[in-house]
Amino acid sequence: MGSLSDLVDIAAVPPLWKTWPETDRVVTTLENAGGTARFVGGCVRDALLGLDTVDVDICTDLTPEKVMAALEKASIKAIPTGIDHGTVTAVLGKHHFEITTLRVDVKSHGRHADVAFTQDWEQDATRRDFTINAIYMDREGQLFDPIGGIKDLKSGSVRFIGKAEDRIREDYLRVLRYFRFFARFSNRNPDPVALAACRAASGNLGNLSAERIRKEFLSLLSTDAPGLSIELMADTGILKALIGPDLDLALFQALISLSVPSDEMQRLASLLGGARGKIEQVVDRLRLSGRQKKRLISMAEQDISDGMSKQDRAAALYRLGPATFTDQTILLWARNSDNAEFAIYLEEARGWSSPTFPVTGTDLLARGREAGPEMGRQLAALEDIWVTSGFTATKAQLLDRLT
């Protein structure tokens, strides 16, 4: 976050997405159908901060049916992604534009709301989650800011629109979005009223789908500075509601304080503290993929240690692969944050080129060995000898070791 003076003049310096010909074509199509179109949400917010985005949201006073008809008439692929709630996706080449009709919430269910369409831009703004997400921009770059989002963006304030409890009740995912946006955009103390509303709603997070929770929580963990948000979530009981008790907050804070970057899965592993049972629970709670589960489990193993010789590190790199070696090193470094030798480990992992084991099954067949499990065991034994030699043993030397 910057200071009061460093928001971008997007009328003079438009964001990249606004210069795409596809963007102009979609807006022109809506205007030719008699509608008004304005960009809104994250694409405008991030443009003001000089940040890149590929997700372009557009608001219009046209009904969803008129949007569909206008796009199809212009030979633009139109997908009714959420047409009952006013949303149509326009697809042009590799670009997707989410177009939503101005709307007001009629009845909320904690996950989504029944809506009515409107022609009132201010009504549409008041139903959004945070002031910084309710800034609109037309094709000329002129801003429409009915809620005061620009002021909050400048000052680093993350504020719910209206009453926090009302906005949260409309969609409980907004609890997690609050902490993600706080991590990304705030440079102020959190609003105690907002925190109290989030705390009060923690028991309703179970009503959300695991997929929505996973996406939002991992997005939070991937921000540049998630530390305070995670601490606040722990203090309010929200973190426990999400991924259970007995979390290793100290290890997490040590990890994000390292001089090397970490990603969301490494940060999640640090919160779980390497406990296999916790990993299994969180994999189930968040519906993590098989690949994500495997990675978390590998980070709970202790295949490397401090004080390893260069040859032992090379052996570990060969057996684990540089990705797992790096994961384990970063977690180990967080546990021993004053040990600078792990920077050497990571440097070796970045430059690792795996040697090729010189013996194959064909070599053993030529020596009269039969294919099958026993051959596999013999190859594994020879590979161990080769690795222990520092990868220097030749094929001839290894084959001479056959029993």
Buried (B, 14 or more C-beta within 10 A) or exposed (E): BEEEEEBBEBEEEBBEBBEBEBBEBBBEBBBEBEBBBBBBBBBBBBBBBEEEBEEBBBBBBBBBEBBBBBBEEBEBEBBEEBBEBBBBBBBBEEBBBBBBBBBBBEEBEBBBBEBEBBEEBEBBBBBBBBBBBBBBBBBEBEBBBBBBBBBBBBBBBBBBBEEBBBBBBBBBBBBBBBBBBBBBBBEBEBBEEBBEBBBBBBEBBEEBEEEBBBBBBBBBBBBEEBBBBBBBBBEBBBBBBBBBEEBBBEBBBBBBEBEEEBEBBBBBBBBBBBBEEBBBBBBEBBEBEEEBBEBBBBBBBEEBEEEBEEBBBBBBBBEBBBEBBBBBBBBBBBBEBEEEEBBEBBEBBEEBEEEEBBBEEEBBEEEEBEEEEEBEEBBEBBBEEBBEEBBEBEBEBBBEEBE
